[in-house]
Amino acid sequence: MKVDVLVVAPLRHELEGVLTKLDEPVAIASKRVIGTVIGVGKVASGVAIARSIALYEPKLVVLVGYCGALDEHLAVGDVVCANKVVQYDLDLRAFGLDWGSTFLGDGSPSPPFLPFYCPTIDGVKTVVMGTADRLLVRSYREEHPELREVLQLDCSDMEGYAVAFACYSANIPCAILRVVSDDAKGKRPKQFKQFIRESTIKLQDTLQLLLESPSEKFPTSL
């Protein structure tokens, strides 16, 4: 079954409500859209997104969910759109590679940063996303200022690079829309259920605007 847009999230509660149905196609902005859950972390999400791309053959993949902030100007509840991503827990600089790069099967280096489709949307902040198989707690942020000073990361998640790399390998554009769930000082929502409800509405509205973007801004494959 082919679709125009594949929308994915790590966990079910991050996707429910953003779409009216999961694993069934719906129409958004005159496009055939399907949503599915891919799991948490680079391995689980990487395997799941590769399978979903092969199954649905989308023209665009959109990752939604939550993220942690490193930029002190980002607040809990802010909606962000990443323009590029790096896996900051992968460091092979001792082998002459850039931070975030690894060796591919043919021995060539992978790109340390991968681009995302990130059009300008009112109220949405453009960020550089870092991906790692760890929850970015405040103490780790403070112990590793190089995440901001060297990699210039604004936010962190656990799936962005895996999804981006699968799309990069399949030559499919990819977008990431996330809501900040904890800020750079470690502040989190006191009422998480309310945060989920509010975030769902924000992600639903932002996804609609993303898919309605003018043709000159939209990926050429669509």
Residue frames as a rotation matrix with the C-alpha (Angstrom) as fourth column:
MET 1
0.575 0.818 0.000 0.00
0.818 -0.575 0.000 0.00
0.000 0.000 -1.000 0.00
LYS 2
-0.485 -0.765 0.424 1.56
0.772 -0.602 -0.204 3.27
0.412 0.229 0.882 -1.13
VAL 3
0.578 0.606 -0.547 1.03
0.775 -0.618 0.134 6.55
-0.256 -0.501 -0.826 0.73
ASP 4
0.593 -0.357 0.721 2.18
0.205 -0.800 -0.565 10.12
0.779 0.483 -0.401 0.27
VAL 5
-0.072 -0.547 0.834 3.24
-0.717 -0.552 -0.424 10.69
0.693 -0.629 -0.353 3.87
LEU 6
0.225 0.026 -0.974 4.33
0.529 0.836 0.145 8.32
0.818 -0.548 0.175 6.64
VAL 7
0.207 -0.095 0.974 4.01
-0.677 -0.732 0.073 9.82
0.706 -0.675 -0.216 10.14
VAL 8
0.201 -0.235 -0.951 5.86
0.454 0.883 -0.122 8.00
0.868 -0.407 0.284 12.91
ALA 9
0.367 -0.124 0.922 6.41
-0.767 -0.601 0.224 8.38
0.526 -0.790 -0.316 16.65
PRO 10
-0.693 -0.717 -0.078 8.36
-0.529 0.579 -0.620 6.41
0.489 -0.388 -0.781 19.26
LEU 11
-0.923 0.385 -0.016 5.34
0.258 0.587 -0.768 5.63
-0.286 -0.712 -0.641 21.46
ARG 12
-0.401 0.850 0.342 1.62
0.865 0.229 0.446 5.36
0.301 0.474 -0.827 20.89
HIS 13
0.371 0.612 -0.698 0.64
0.820 -0.569 -0.063 8.28
-0.436 -0.549 -0.713 23.12
GLU 14
-0.415 -0.585 -0.697 2.92
0.111 -0.793 0.599 10.55
-0.903 0.171 0.394 21.04
LEU 15
-0.999 0.026 0.029 0.95
0.028 -0.013 1.000 9.74
0.026 1.000 0.013 17.87
GLU 16
-0.343 0.937 -0.069 -2.62
0.935 0.348 0.075 9.14
0.094 -0.039 -0.995 19.04
GLY 17
0.404 0.585 -0.703 -4.68
0.600 -0.750 -0.279 12.24
-0.691 -0.309 -0.654 18.42
VAL 18
-0.425 -0.584 -0.691 -2.16
-0.286 -0.638 0.715 13.70
-0.859 0.501 0.104 16.00
LEU 19
-0.833 0.280 -0.477 -3.83
-0.411 0.266 0.872 11.40
0.371 0.922 -0.106 13.48
THR 20
0.028 0.942 0.335 -7.43
-0.999 0.015 0.043 10.19
0.036 -0.336 0.941 13.73
LYS 21
0.973 0.226 0.053 -6.34
-0.226 0.974 -0.003 6.61
-0.052 -0.009 0.999 13.00
LEU 22
-0.019 -0.991 0.131 -3.13
-0.813 0.091 0.575 4.59
-0.582 -0.096 -0.807 13.31
ASP 23
-0.740 -0.425 0.521 -1.98
-0.074 0.821 0.566 2.07
-0.668 0.380 -0.639 10.71
GLU 24
0.104 0.755 0.648 -4.83
0.890 0.221 -0.400 3.13
-0.445 0.618 -0.649 8.42
PRO 25
-0.733 -0.446 0.515 -4.61
0.653 -0.674 0.346 5.82
0.192 0.590 0.785 5.73
VAL 26
0.276 0.764 -0.584 -6.28
0.716 -0.568 -0.405 9.20
-0.641 -0.306 -0.704 6.31
ALA 27
0.206 -0.139 0.969 -6.46
0.831 -0.499 -0.248 12.34
0.518 0.856 0.013 4.17
ILE 28
0.390 -0.160 -0.907 -4.59
0.561 -0.740 0.372 15.46
-0.730 -0.654 -0.199 5.27
ALA 29
0.048 -0.350 -0.935 -4.05
-0.446 -0.845 0.294 18.44
-0.894 0.403 -0.196 2.96
SER 30
0.716 0.382 -0.584 -5.13
-0.685 0.221 -0.695 16.30
-0.136 0.897 0.420 -0.02
LYS 31
-0.280 -0.859 -0.428 -2.42
-0.814 0.449 -0.369 13.76
0.509 0.245 -0.825 0.78
ARG 32
0.695 0.429 -0.577 -2.72
-0.146 0.870 0.471 10.10
0.704 -0.243 0.667 1.72
VAL 33
-0.186 -0.725 0.663 -1.20
-0.803 -0.276 -0.527 9.83
0.566 -0.631 -0.531 5.20
ILE 34
0.632 0.332 -0.701 -0.58
0.125 0.848 0.515 6.86
0.765 -0.413 0.494 7.48
GLY 35
0.177 -0.550 0.816 0.79
-0.880 -0.460 -0.118 6.78
0.440 -0.698 -0.565 11.00
THR 36
0.680 -0.008 -0.733 2.61
0.184 0.970 0.160 4.05
0.710 -0.244 0.661 12.90
VAL 37
0.835 -0.377 0.400 4.66
-0.514 -0.278 0.811 3.57
-0.195 -0.884 -0.426 16.07
ILE 38
0.574 -0.694 -0.436 8.38
-0.257 0.353 -0.900 2.74
0.778 0.628 0.024 15.73
GLY 39
0.678 -0.306 -0.668 9.65
0.688 0.583 0.431 2.28
0.258 -0.752 0.606 19.30
VAL 40
0.945 -0.327 0.015 12.24
-0.288 -0.807 0.516 4.07
-0.157 -0.492 -0.856 21.43
GLY 41
0.231 -0.956 0.183 15.95
-0.135 0.155 0.979 4.29
-0.964 -0.250 -0.094 20.64
LYS 42
-0.124 -0.390 -0.912 18.06
-0.895 -0.352 0.272 4.13
-0.428 0.851 -0.306 17.50
VAL 43
-0.952 -0.286 0.104 17.99
-0.223 0.888 0.403 0.36
-0.208 0.360 -0.909 16.98
ALA 44
-0.416 0.871 0.263 14.26
0.573 0.475 -0.668 -0.23
-0.707 -0.127 -0.696 17.48
SER 45
0.398 0.617 -0.679 13.24
-0.101 -0.706 -0.701 2.86
-0.912 0.347 -0.218 15.51
GLY 46
-0.356 -0.618 -0.701 15.79
-0.794 -0.195 0.575 2.25
-0.492 0.762 -0.421 12.74
VAL 47
-0.949 0.048 0.313 14.54
0.153 0.936 0.318 -1.28
-0.277 0.350 -0.895 12.09
ALA 48
-0.150 0.989 0.014 10.88
0.631 0.107 -0.768 -0.23
-0.761 -0.106 -0.640 12.29
ILE 49
0.280 0.269 -0.922 11.20
-0.377 -0.852 -0.363 2.78
-0.883 0.449 -0.138 10.00
ALA 50
-0.718 -0.573 -0.396 13.10
-0.606 0.234 0.760 0.76
-0.343 0.786 -0.515 7.37
ARG 51
-0.786 0.499 0.365 10.30
0.525 0.851 -0.034 -1.81
-0.328 0.165 -0.930 7.35
SER 52
0.141 0.906 -0.400 7.63
0.451 -0.419 -0.789 0.89
-0.882 -0.069 -0.467 7.15
ILE 53
-0.117 -0.264 -0.957 9.37
-0.669 -0.692 0.273 2.64
-0.734 0.672 -0.095 4.25
ALA 54
-0.962 -0.265 -0.066 9.52
-0.234 0.677 0.697 -0.66
-0.139 0.686 -0.714 2.35
LEU 55
-0.562 0.810 0.169 5.84
0.703 0.575 -0.418 -1.36
-0.436 -0.116 -0.892 3.13
TYR 56
0.364 0.838 -0.406 4.31
0.562 -0.545 -0.622 2.04
-0.743 -0.002 -0.669 2.39
GLU 57
-0.265 -0.581 0.769 6.80
0.964 -0.179 0.197 3.59
0.024 0.794 0.608 -0.08
PRO 58
0.577 0.565 -0.590 6.11
0.628 -0.769 -0.122 7.13
-0.522 -0.300 -0.798 1.21
LYS 59
0.398 -0.404 0.824 7.18
0.620 -0.543 -0.566 10.31
0.676 0.736 0.035 -0.51
LEU 60
-0.150 -0.414 0.898 7.80
-0.495 -0.755 -0.431 12.00
0.856 -0.509 -0.091 2.84
VAL 61
0.027 0.108 -0.994 8.41
0.749 0.656 0.092 10.74
0.662 -0.747 -0.063 6.39
VAL 62
0.046 0.039 0.998 7.51
-0.452 -0.890 0.056 12.88
0.891 -0.453 -0.023 9.41
LEU 63
-0.367 -0.231 -0.901 8.73
0.671 0.605 -0.428 12.01
0.644 -0.762 -0.066 12.90
VAL 64
0.155 0.480 0.863 6.68
-0.374 -0.780 0.501 13.49
0.914 -0.401 0.059 15.76
GLY 65
0.372 0.015 -0.928 6.92
0.731 0.612 0.302 13.31
0.572 -0.791 0.216 19.54
TYR 66
0.999 -0.019 -0.033 8.80
0.011 -0.692 0.722 14.99
-0.037 -0.722 -0.691 22.38
CYS 67
0.275 -0.960 0.045 12.38
0.529 0.112 -0.841 16.14
0.803 0.255 0.539 22.94
GLY 68
0.518 -0.224 -0.826 14.65
0.764 -0.313 0.564 17.65
-0.385 -0.923 0.009 25.56
ALA 69
0.916 -0.134 0.378 16.14
0.094 -0.844 -0.527 21.12
0.390 0.519 -0.761 25.17
LEU 70
0.072 -0.930 -0.360 19.78
0.996 0.048 0.076 22.18
-0.053 -0.364 0.930 25.42
ASP 71
-0.561 -0.169 0.810 19.14
0.392 -0.916 0.080 25.75
0.729 0.363 0.580 24.24
GLU 72
-0.763 0.205 -0.613 18.16
0.583 -0.191 -0.789 27.83
-0.279 -0.960 0.026 27.27
HIS 73
-0.816 0.476 -0.327 15.84
-0.535 -0.836 0.118 29.90
-0.217 0.272 0.938 25.08
LEU 74
-0.471 0.665 -0.580 13.55
-0.221 0.547 0.807 26.90
0.854 0.508 -0.110 24.51
ALA 75
-0.544 0.388 0.744 10.69
-0.831 -0.123 -0.543 26.38
-0.119 -0.914 0.389 26.95
VAL 76
-0.828 0.362 0.429 8.56
0.250 0.922 -0.296 23.39
-0.502 -0.138 -0.854 27.84
GLY 77
0.194 0.978 0.075 5.74
0.418 -0.013 -0.909 23.22
-0.888 0.207 -0.411 25.29
ASP 78
-0.017 -0.275 -0.961 7.66
-0.718 -0.666 0.203 24.86
-0.696 0.694 -0.186 22.43
VAL 79
0.814 0.246 0.526 7.18
0.202 0.728 -0.655 23.20
-0.544 0.639 0.543 19.05
VAL 80
-0.019 -0.903 -0.429 10.40
-0.552 -0.348 0.757 22.67
-0.833 0.252 -0.492 17.11
CYS 81
0.989 0.145 0.043 11.27
-0.036 0.501 -0.865 21.62
-0.147 0.853 0.500 13.57
ALA 82
0.263 -0.959 0.106 14.77
0.111 0.139 0.984 20.23
-0.958 -0.247 0.143 13.10
ASN 83
0.769 -0.062 -0.636 16.79
-0.616 -0.338 -0.712 21.25
-0.171 0.939 -0.298 10.05
LYS 84
0.113 -0.704 -0.701 19.57
-0.483 0.578 -0.658 18.73
0.868 0.413 -0.275 10.73
VAL 85
0.892 0.221 0.394 20.51
-0.452 0.460 0.765 15.96
-0.012 -0.860 0.510 13.15
VAL 86
-0.113 -0.937 -0.331 23.68
-0.638 0.324 -0.699 14.29
0.762 0.132 -0.634 14.48
GLN 87
0.804 0.282 -0.524 24.08
0.181 0.723 0.667 11.19
0.566 -0.631 0.530 16.68
TYR 88
0.428 -0.652 0.626 26.20
-0.688 -0.684 -0.242 12.70
0.585 -0.327 -0.742 19.42
ASP 89
0.599 -0.234 0.766 26.88
-0.583 0.529 0.617 9.45
-0.549 -0.816 0.181 21.28
LEU 90
0.800 -0.395 0.452 28.84
0.575 0.719 -0.390 8.13
-0.171 0.572 0.803 18.28
ASP 91
0.777 -0.591 -0.218 32.42
-0.556 -0.806 0.201 9.42
-0.295 -0.035 -0.955 18.42
LEU 92
0.703 -0.564 0.434 35.04
0.636 0.771 -0.027 7.90
-0.319 0.295 0.901 16.10
ARG 93
0.925 -0.375 -0.058 37.26
-0.373 -0.868 -0.329 10.96
0.073 0.326 -0.943 15.91
ALA 94
0.269 -0.859 0.436 40.18
-0.466 0.280 0.840 8.76
-0.843 -0.429 -0.325 17.00
PHE 95
-0.022 -0.207 0.978 39.86
0.649 0.741 0.172 7.11
-0.760 0.639 0.118 13.57
GLY 96
-0.891 -0.450 -0.065 39.89
0.275 -0.648 0.711 10.40
-0.361 0.615 0.701 11.70
LEU 97
-0.336 0.853 0.400 36.12
0.797 0.031 0.603 10.73
0.502 0.522 -0.690 11.32
ASP 98
-0.559 0.290 0.777 33.95
-0.382 -0.921 0.068 13.68
0.736 -0.259 0.626 12.22
TRP 99
-0.911 0.324 0.256 32.01
-0.187 0.230 -0.955 13.49
-0.368 -0.918 -0.149 15.47
GLY 100
0.027 0.999 0.033 28.77
-0.555 0.043 -0.831 11.63
-0.832 0.004 0.555 14.68
SER 101
0.315 0.020 -0.949 30.12
-0.925 0.231 -0.302 9.88
0.213 0.973 0.091 11.57
THR 102
0.251 -0.261 0.932 30.74
-0.360 0.869 0.340 6.15
-0.899 -0.421 0.124 11.17
PHE 103
-0.779 -0.558 -0.285 32.03
-0.496 0.273 0.824 3.77
-0.382 0.784 -0.490 8.52
LEU 104
0.378 0.889 -0.258 29.51
-0.863 0.238 -0.445 2.48
-0.334 0.391 0.857 5.96
GLY 105
0.745 0.016 0.667 29.67
0.008 0.999 -0.034 -0.98
-0.667 0.031 0.744 4.42
ASP 106
0.821 -0.445 0.359 31.92
0.452 0.122 -0.884 0.17
0.349 0.887 0.301 1.59
GLY 107
-0.018 -0.886 -0.463 34.33
1.000 -0.021 0.001 1.80
-0.011 -0.463 0.886 4.04
SER 108
-0.438 -0.085 0.895 33.24
0.342 -0.936 0.078 5.36
0.832 0.340 0.439 3.26
PRO 109
-0.939 0.080 -0.334 32.23
0.300 -0.286 -0.910 7.69
-0.168 -0.955 0.245 6.11
SER 110
0.012 0.990 0.138 28.60
0.981 -0.039 0.192 8.49
0.196 0.133 -0.972 6.75
PRO 111
-0.126 -0.004 0.992 27.57
0.107 -0.994 0.009 12.16
0.986 0.107 0.126 6.93
PRO 112
-0.884 -0.206 -0.420 27.94
0.425 0.026 -0.905 13.39
0.197 -0.978 0.064 10.53
PHE 113
-0.565 0.749 -0.347 24.89
-0.256 -0.558 -0.789 15.64
-0.784 -0.357 0.507 10.10
LEU 114
-0.694 0.445 0.566 21.82
0.720 0.445 0.532 14.68
-0.015 0.777 -0.629 8.08
PRO 115
-0.939 0.336 0.073 19.39
-0.323 -0.935 0.148 17.29
0.118 0.115 0.986 6.77
PHE 116
-0.459 0.886 0.066 15.66
0.670 0.394 -0.629 17.45
-0.583 -0.245 -0.775 7.48
TYR 117
-0.401 0.508 0.763 12.89
0.565 -0.518 0.642 19.08
0.721 0.688 -0.079 5.48
CYS 118
-0.292 0.195 -0.936 12.11
0.888 -0.308 -0.341 22.11
-0.355 -0.931 -0.084 7.65
PRO 119
-0.196 0.280 0.940 9.95
0.625 -0.703 0.340 24.85
0.756 0.654 -0.037 6.08
THR 120
-0.973 -0.090 0.211 9.23
-0.074 -0.749 -0.659 28.07
0.218 -0.657 0.722 7.97
ILE 121
-0.102 0.960 -0.261 6.05
0.620 0.267 0.738 27.65
0.778 -0.086 -0.622 10.03
ASP 122
-0.070 0.135 0.988 4.67
-0.462 -0.882 0.088 30.41
0.884 -0.451 0.124 12.25
GLY 123
0.572 0.319 0.756 5.25
-0.804 0.036 0.593 29.66
0.162 -0.947 0.277 15.93
VAL 124
0.959 -0.281 0.030 7.62
0.275 0.954 0.119 26.77
-0.062 -0.106 0.992 15.24
LYS 125
0.579 -0.809 -0.103 11.32
-0.671 -0.545 0.503 27.10
-0.463 -0.222 -0.858 16.12
THR 126
0.775 -0.401 -0.488 14.05
-0.219 0.554 -0.803 25.69
0.592 0.730 0.341 13.87
VAL 127
0.609 -0.535 0.586 16.64
-0.664 0.060 0.745 23.64
-0.433 -0.843 -0.319 15.76
VAL 128
-0.161 -0.688 -0.708 19.62
-0.710 0.579 -0.401 21.33
0.685 0.438 -0.582 15.40
MET 129
0.777 0.553 0.302 18.70
-0.616 0.567 0.546 17.94
0.130 -0.610 0.781 16.89
GLY 130
-0.471 -0.882 -0.028 21.08
-0.839 0.457 -0.294 15.53
0.272 -0.115 -0.955 18.59
THR 131
0.655 0.686 -0.317 20.22
-0.575 0.725 0.380 11.83
0.490 -0.066 0.869 18.85
ALA 132
-0.585 -0.809 0.063 21.58
-0.673 0.441 -0.594 9.36
0.453 -0.390 -0.802 21.39
ASP 133
0.087 0.565 -0.820 20.53
0.167 0.803 0.572 6.16
0.982 -0.187 -0.024 23.12
ARG 134
-0.653 -0.216 -0.726 20.23
0.747 -0.022 -0.665 7.96
0.127 -0.976 0.176 26.43
LEU 135
0.594 0.804 0.038 17.81
0.750 -0.570 0.336 10.29
0.292 -0.171 -0.941 28.17
LEU 136
-0.294 -0.760 0.580 19.48
0.477 -0.642 -0.600 13.69
0.828 0.100 0.551 28.26
VAL 137
0.573 0.455 -0.682 19.26
0.807 -0.168 0.566 14.67
0.143 -0.875 -0.463 31.93
ARG 138
0.966 -0.114 0.230 20.41
-0.130 -0.990 0.054 18.01
0.222 -0.082 -0.972 33.33
SER 139
0.587 -0.789 0.182 23.59
-0.210 0.069 0.975 16.62
-0.782 -0.611 -0.125 34.92
TYR 140
0.142 -0.531 0.836 24.75
0.812 0.545 0.208 15.18
-0.566 0.649 0.508 31.60
ARG 141
0.734 0.163 0.660 24.10
0.554 -0.705 -0.442 18.50
0.393 0.690 -0.608 29.85
GLU 142
0.926 -0.347 0.150 26.17
-0.374 -0.782 0.499 20.33
-0.055 -0.518 -0.853 32.43
GLU 143
0.371 -0.816 0.442 29.02
0.003 0.478 0.879 17.80
-0.929 -0.325 0.180 32.25
HIS 144
-0.254 -0.412 0.875 29.15
0.838 0.359 0.412 18.02
-0.484 0.838 0.254 28.45
PRO 145
0.218 0.315 -0.924 29.11
-0.024 -0.945 -0.327 21.69
-0.976 0.093 -0.198 27.37
GLU 146
-0.785 -0.594 -0.175 30.63
-0.212 -0.008 0.977 20.57
-0.582 0.804 -0.119 24.05
LEU 147
-0.362 0.737 0.571 27.17
0.849 0.513 -0.123 19.46
-0.384 0.441 -0.811 22.94
ARG 148
0.751 0.602 -0.271 26.30
0.478 -0.779 -0.406 23.14
-0.455 0.176 -0.873 22.66
GLU 149
0.404 -0.656 -0.638 29.74
-0.349 -0.755 0.555 24.63
-0.846 -0.002 -0.534 22.10
VAL 150
-0.688 -0.724 0.039 31.00
-0.287 0.322 0.902 22.19
-0.666 0.610 -0.429 19.44
LEU 151
-0.749 0.443 0.493 27.98
0.650 0.639 0.412 20.43
-0.133 0.629 -0.766 17.93
GLN 152
-0.921 0.390 -0.015 25.70
-0.390 -0.918 0.067 23.44
0.012 0.068 0.998 18.53
LEU 153
-0.638 0.716 -0.283 22.80
0.586 0.690 0.426 21.21
0.500 0.106 -0.859 19.52
ASP 154
-0.591 0.555 0.586 19.52
-0.617 -0.778 0.114 22.85
0.519 -0.294 0.802 20.49
CYS 155
0.384 0.799 0.464 17.53
-0.920 0.375 0.116 19.71
-0.081 -0.471 0.878 21.37
SER 156
-0.785 -0.620 -0.006 17.97
-0.619 0.784 0.039 15.98
-0.019 0.034 -0.999 21.92
ASP 157
0.476 0.878 0.046 15.92
-0.878 0.477 -0.038 12.89
-0.056 -0.022 0.998 21.12
MET 158
-0.170 -0.522 0.836 16.49
-0.483 0.783 0.391 9.13
-0.859 -0.337 -0.386 20.80
GLU 159
0.205 0.358 0.911 15.22
0.521 0.748 -0.412 8.39
-0.829 0.559 -0.033 17.28
GLY 160
0.674 0.233 -0.701 15.87
-0.293 -0.787 -0.543 11.35
-0.678 0.571 -0.463 14.97
TYR 161
-0.221 -0.839 -0.497 19.15
-0.867 -0.065 0.495 10.21
-0.448 0.540 -0.713 13.41
ALA 162
-0.684 -0.014 0.729 17.94
0.104 0.988 0.116 6.64
-0.722 0.155 -0.674 12.87
VAL 163
0.383 0.895 0.229 14.84
0.500 0.007 -0.866 7.84
-0.776 0.446 -0.445 11.04
ALA 164
0.594 -0.210 -0.777 16.84
-0.559 -0.802 -0.210 10.41
-0.579 0.559 -0.594 9.08
PHE 165
-0.492 -0.870 -0.020 19.45
-0.650 0.352 0.674 7.83
-0.579 0.345 -0.739 8.05
ALA 166
-0.376 0.450 0.810 16.80
0.483 0.841 -0.243 5.35
-0.791 0.300 -0.533 6.86
CYS 167
0.722 0.674 -0.159 15.23
0.268 -0.483 -0.834 8.12
-0.638 0.559 -0.529 4.76
TYR 168
0.264 -0.741 -0.618 18.63
-0.770 -0.548 0.327 9.27
-0.581 0.389 -0.715 3.51
SER 169
-0.661 -0.546 0.515 19.42
-0.213 0.795 0.569 5.70
-0.719 0.267 -0.641 2.43
ALA 170
-0.182 0.709 0.681 16.07
0.781 0.525 -0.338 5.43
-0.597 0.471 -0.649 0.63
ASN 171
-0.925 -0.240 0.295 16.39
0.371 -0.744 0.556 8.93
0.086 0.623 0.777 -0.90
ILE 172
0.115 0.991 0.063 13.18
0.780 -0.129 0.612 10.10
0.615 -0.021 -0.788 0.80
PRO 173
-0.414 -0.227 0.881 12.79
-0.224 -0.913 -0.341 13.54
0.882 -0.339 0.327 2.41
CYS 174
-0.096 0.289 -0.953 12.24
0.856 0.512 0.068 13.53
0.507 -0.809 -0.296 6.14
ALA 175
-0.097 0.118 0.988 10.86
-0.317 -0.945 0.082 16.07
0.944 -0.305 0.129 8.62
ILE 176
-0.445 -0.020 -0.896 10.89
0.763 0.515 -0.390 16.09
0.470 -0.857 -0.214 12.40
LEU 177
-0.064 0.521 0.851 8.34
-0.355 -0.809 0.469 17.91
0.933 -0.272 0.236 14.56
ARG 178
-0.266 -0.057 -0.962 8.68
0.751 0.614 -0.244 17.66
0.605 -0.787 -0.121 18.32
VAL 179
0.653 0.455 0.605 7.41
-0.115 -0.731 0.673 19.40
0.748 -0.509 -0.426 21.44
VAL 180
-0.458 -0.862 0.218 9.90
-0.308 -0.076 -0.948 20.28
0.834 -0.502 -0.230 24.18
SER 181
0.526 0.658 -0.539 9.09
0.224 0.504 0.834 18.14
0.820 -0.560 0.117 27.23
ASP 182
0.669 -0.346 -0.658 11.96
0.664 -0.122 0.738 19.32
-0.335 -0.930 0.148 29.45
ASP 183
0.953 -0.263 0.153 14.03
-0.154 -0.851 -0.502 22.47
0.262 0.455 -0.851 29.22
ALA 184
0.243 -0.964 -0.110 17.78
-0.048 0.101 -0.994 23.02
0.969 0.247 -0.022 29.49
LYS 185
-0.422 -0.367 0.829 17.54
-0.802 -0.277 -0.530 23.33
0.424 -0.888 -0.178 33.28
GLY 186
-0.954 0.020 -0.299 15.67
0.096 0.966 -0.240 20.05
0.284 -0.258 -0.923 33.62
LYS 187
-0.595 0.801 0.061 12.22
-0.551 -0.351 -0.757 21.56
-0.585 -0.484 0.650 34.18
ARG 188
-0.940 0.342 -0.013 9.39
0.251 0.714 0.654 19.20
0.233 0.611 -0.757 33.20
PRO 189
-0.288 0.909 0.301 5.59
-0.402 -0.400 0.823 19.49
0.869 0.116 0.481 33.04
LYS 190
-0.798 0.072 0.598 3.95
-0.584 0.154 -0.797 19.13
-0.149 -0.986 -0.081 36.45
GLN 191
0.169 0.898 0.406 0.77
-0.410 0.439 -0.800 17.79
-0.896 -0.031 0.443 34.86
PHE 192
-0.767 -0.640 0.042 2.06
-0.231 0.337 0.912 15.35
-0.598 0.690 -0.407 32.22
LYS 193
-0.339 0.716 0.611 -1.39
0.812 0.550 -0.195 14.22
-0.475 0.430 -0.768 31.03
GLN 194
0.660 0.543 -0.520 -2.32
0.260 -0.814 -0.520 17.85
-0.705 0.208 -0.678 30.35
PHE 195
-0.142 -0.815 -0.561 1.03
-0.547 -0.408 0.731 18.32
-0.825 0.411 -0.388 28.59
ILE 196
-0.763 -0.104 0.639 0.23
0.347 0.767 0.539 15.34
-0.546 0.633 -0.549 26.34
ARG 197
0.234 0.941 0.244 -3.18
0.825 -0.059 -0.563 16.76
-0.515 0.333 -0.790 25.44
GLU 198
0.654 -0.014 -0.757 -1.78
-0.159 -0.980 -0.119 20.19
-0.740 0.198 -0.643 24.64
SER 199
-0.421 -0.896 -0.142 1.18
-0.431 0.060 0.900 18.74
-0.798 0.440 -0.411 22.72
THR 200
-0.434 0.339 0.835 -1.14
0.665 0.745 0.043 16.56
-0.608 0.574 -0.549 20.64
ILE 201
0.681 0.728 -0.084 -3.09
0.521 -0.562 -0.643 19.59
-0.515 0.394 -0.761 19.50
LYS 202
0.393 -0.621 -0.678 0.10
-0.515 -0.760 0.397 21.49
-0.762 0.193 -0.618 18.70
LEU 203
-0.644 -0.683 0.344 1.57
-0.142 0.549 0.824 18.60
-0.752 0.482 -0.450 16.70
GLN 204
-0.059 0.717 0.695 -1.69
0.818 0.434 -0.379 18.05
-0.573 0.546 -0.611 14.84
ASP 205
0.827 0.379 -0.415 -1.89
0.149 -0.860 -0.487 21.72
-0.542 0.341 -0.768 13.84
THR 206
0.104 -0.882 -0.459 1.79
-0.633 -0.415 0.654 21.88
-0.767 0.223 -0.602 12.89
LEU 207
-0.573 -0.246 0.782 1.58
0.310 0.818 0.485 18.70
-0.759 0.520 -0.392 10.80
GLN 208
0.452 0.818 0.356 -1.36
0.733 -0.113 -0.671 20.20
-0.509 0.564 -0.651 8.93
LEU 209
0.780 -0.195 -0.595 0.65
-0.317 -0.942 -0.108 23.36
-0.540 0.273 -0.796 8.21
LEU 210
-0.295 -0.943 0.154 3.70
-0.381 0.264 0.886 21.32
-0.876 0.203 -0.437 7.17
LEU 211
-0.465 0.154 0.872 1.68
0.635 0.744 0.207 19.34
-0.617 0.650 -0.444 4.64
GLU 212
0.675 0.725 0.136 0.01
0.650 -0.498 -0.575 22.52
-0.348 0.477 -0.807 3.37
SER 213
-0.040 -0.780 -0.625 3.36
0.155 -0.623 0.767 24.21
-0.987 -0.066 0.146 2.72
PRO 214
0.576 0.243 -0.780 3.59
-0.631 -0.475 -0.614 25.99
-0.520 0.846 -0.121 -0.65
SER 215
0.970 -0.112 0.217 4.78
0.214 0.815 -0.539 23.78
-0.116 0.569 0.814 -3.49
GLU 216
0.552 -0.817 0.165 8.01
-0.219 -0.334 -0.917 25.75
0.805 0.470 -0.363 -3.90
LYS 217
-0.044 -0.558 0.829 8.93
-0.983 -0.123 -0.135 24.82
0.177 -0.821 -0.543 -0.30
PHE 218
0.676 0.417 0.607 7.69
-0.569 0.819 0.070 21.24
-0.468 -0.393 0.791 -0.38
PRO 219
-0.278 -0.810 0.516 10.01
-0.190 0.573 0.797 18.31
-0.942 0.123 -0.314 -1.19
THR 220
-0.421 0.055 -0.905 10.24
-0.884 -0.249 0.396 17.87
-0.204 0.967 0.153 -4.95
SER 221
-0.990 0.019 -0.143 9.26
-0.019 0.965 0.261 14.21
0.142 0.261 -0.955 -4.66
LEU 222
-0.423 0.897 -0.131 5.79
0.622 0.182 -0.762 15.29
-0.659 -0.403 -0.635 -3.60
